[in-house]
């Protein structure tokens, strides 16, 4: 079997979401949602995930750190994610992220036709 086929945890994204907000943004949004679903960090009534940009780069080795910063900024600018600082140490500037599920639910849901190559 090829080593390029899935033997590790895949990144999954809906084509309709990628079409609406962009592929990179859809991948990142889905990954933030995945980590939030682990329900480990509850602050101000919501679950959050935190990672340094270097940690995000480990999860997404195909993106540069500057690309990750741009993707997160675009998601924040659209209101699809929110950031906070719940670090114990004031000197720690690691950003925490949560999904704004209200804004996500307001995105148009366009069905992407499925096709099969014969």
KOLROLUM-310897 format. One record per residue (C-alpha): residue in one letter; x, y, z; residue number from 1. Coordinates in steps of 0.05 Angstrom, whole numbers, plus 5000, padded with zeros to 4 digits. Example, Ala and Ser with C-alpha at 12.3 -4.5 7.8 and 13.67 -1.06 7.14 Angstrom:
BEGIN
<atom 'A'; <5246; 4910; 5156>; 1>
<atom 'S'; <5273; 4979; 5143>; 2>
END
This chain:
BEGIN
<atom 'X'; <5000; 5000; 5000>; 1>
<atom 'X'; <5024; 5071; 4986>; 2>
<atom 'X'; <5051; 5111; 5044>; 3>
<atom 'X'; <5013; 5171; 5017>; 4>
<atom 'X'; <4945; 5140; 5029>; 5>
<atom 'X'; <4910; 5150; 5096>; 6>
<atom 'X'; <4943; 5113; 5152>; 7>
<atom 'X'; <4942; 5173; 5199>; 8>
<atom 'X'; <4887; 5218; 5225>; 9>
<atom 'X'; <4861; 5255; 5164>; 10>
<atom 'X'; <4838; 5327; 5160>; 11>
<atom 'X'; <4766; 5327; 5137>; 12>
<atom 'X'; <4728; 5387; 5110>; 13>
<atom 'X'; <4662; 5396; 5074>; 14>
<atom 'X'; <4671; 5419; 5002>; 15>
<atom 'X'; <4612; 5467; 5011>; 16>
<atom 'X'; <4646; 5501; 5071>; 17>
<atom 'X'; <4712; 5505; 5032>; 18>
<atom 'X'; <4675; 5536; 4973>; 19>
<atom 'X'; <4642; 5588; 5019>; 20>
<atom 'X'; <4701; 5610; 5062>; 21>
<atom 'X'; <4763; 5582; 5027>; 22>
<atom 'X'; <4798; 5516; 5033>; 23>
<atom 'X'; <4851; 5537; 5083>; 24>
<atom 'X'; <4800; 5572; 5127>; 25>
<atom 'X'; <4754; 5512; 5124>; 26>
<atom 'X'; <4810; 5465; 5145>; 27>
<atom 'X'; <4830; 5510; 5203>; 28>
<atom 'X'; <4758; 5521; 5226>; 29>
<atom 'X'; <4745; 5446; 5224>; 30>
<atom 'X'; <4808; 5433; 5265>; 31>
<atom 'X'; <4789; 5485; 5317>; 32>
<atom 'X'; <4720; 5453; 5321>; 33>
<atom 'X'; <4753; 5384; 5329>; 34>
<atom 'X'; <4796; 5407; 5388>; 35>
<atom 'X'; <4737; 5443; 5421>; 36>
<atom 'X'; <4697; 5379; 5417>; 37>
<atom 'X'; <4748; 5348; 5464>; 38>
<atom 'X'; <4717; 5394; 5518>; 39>
<atom 'X'; <4780; 5407; 5558>; 40>
<atom 'X'; <4781; 5482; 5569>; 41>
<atom 'X'; <4716; 5516; 5590>; 42>
<atom 'X'; <4718; 5592; 5601>; 43>
<atom 'X'; <4664; 5645; 5599>; 44>
<atom 'X'; <4610; 5594; 5581>; 45>
<atom 'X'; <4647; 5564; 5521>; 46>
<atom 'X'; <4699; 5514; 5504>; 47>
<atom 'X'; <4766; 5538; 5477>; 48>
<atom 'X'; <4829; 5511; 5445>; 49>
<atom 'X'; <4897; 5543; 5451>; 50>
<atom 'X'; <4960; 5534; 5411>; 51>
<atom 'X'; <5021; 5575; 5395>; 52>
<atom 'X'; <5033; 5589; 5322>; 53>
<atom 'X'; <5090; 5538; 5325>; 54>
<atom 'X'; <5041; 5485; 5352>; 55>
<atom 'X'; <4992; 5501; 5296>; 56>
<atom 'X'; <5049; 5493; 5247>; 57>
<atom 'X'; <5062; 5423; 5274>; 58>
<atom 'X'; <4990; 5404; 5260>; 59>
<atom 'X'; <4993; 5436; 5191>; 60>
<atom 'X'; <5064; 5423; 5166>; 61>
<atom 'X'; <5043; 5443; 5095>; 62>
<atom 'X'; <5031; 5516; 5118>; 63>
<atom 'X'; <5082; 5567; 5139>; 64>
<atom 'X'; <5073; 5603; 5205>; 65>
<atom 'X'; <5055; 5668; 5167>; 66>
<atom 'X'; <5001; 5630; 5128>; 67>
<atom 'X'; <4972; 5604; 5194>; 68>
<atom 'X'; <4970; 5674; 5222>; 69>
<atom 'X'; <4934; 5700; 5160>; 70>
<atom 'X'; <4883; 5643; 5161>; 71>
<atom 'X'; <4867; 5655; 5235>; 72>
<atom 'X'; <4861; 5730; 5223>; 73>
<atom 'X'; <4813; 5720; 5164>; 74>
<atom 'X'; <4770; 5673; 5206>; 75>
<atom 'X'; <4769; 5724; 5263>; 76>
<atom 'X'; <4755; 5782; 5215>; 77>
<atom 'X'; <4694; 5744; 5188>; 78>
<atom 'X'; <4671; 5730; 5259>; 79>
<atom 'X'; <4674; 5655; 5249>; 80>
<atom 'X'; <4723; 5646; 5307>; 81>
<atom 'X'; <4737; 5688; 5368>; 82>
<atom 'X'; <4801; 5694; 5407>; 83>
<atom 'X'; <4816; 5705; 5480>; 84>
<atom 'X'; <4871; 5701; 5531>; 85>
<atom 'X'; <4859; 5654; 5589>; 86>
<atom 'X'; <4932; 5640; 5604>; 87>
<atom 'X'; <4953; 5634; 5676>; 88>
<atom 'X'; <5016; 5676; 5666>; 89>
<atom 'X'; <5009; 5748; 5643>; 90>
<atom 'X'; <5073; 5741; 5603>; 91>
<atom 'X'; <5042; 5683; 5562>; 92>
<atom 'X'; <5012; 5712; 5498>; 93>
<atom 'X'; <4985; 5646; 5470>; 94>
<atom 'X'; <4918; 5660; 5437>; 95>
<atom 'X'; <4858; 5617; 5453>; 96>
<atom 'X'; <4804; 5605; 5400>; 97>
<atom 'X'; <4732; 5584; 5399>; 98>
<atom 'X'; <4683; 5576; 5342>; 99>
<atom 'X'; <4626; 5626; 5336>; 100>
<atom 'X'; <4574; 5574; 5319>; 101>
<atom 'X'; <4520; 5627; 5309>; 102>
<atom 'X'; <4561; 5659; 5253>; 103>
<atom 'X'; <4578; 5591; 5223>; 104>
<atom 'X'; <4504; 5572; 5222>; 105>
<atom 'X'; <4489; 5636; 5183>; 106>
<atom 'X'; <4535; 5615; 5126>; 107>
<atom 'X'; <4496; 5594; 5064>; 108>
<atom 'X'; <4494; 5519; 5059>; 109>
<atom 'X'; <4506; 5502; 4987>; 110>
<atom 'X'; <4503; 5430; 4968>; 111>
<atom 'X'; <4562; 5409; 4927>; 112>
<atom 'X'; <4541; 5358; 4875>; 113>
<atom 'X'; <4576; 5292; 4883>; 114>
<atom 'X'; <4604; 5261; 4821>; 115>
<atom 'X'; <4637; 5196; 4807>; 116>
<atom 'X'; <4688; 5185; 4753>; 117>
<atom 'X'; <4672; 5125; 4712>; 118>
END
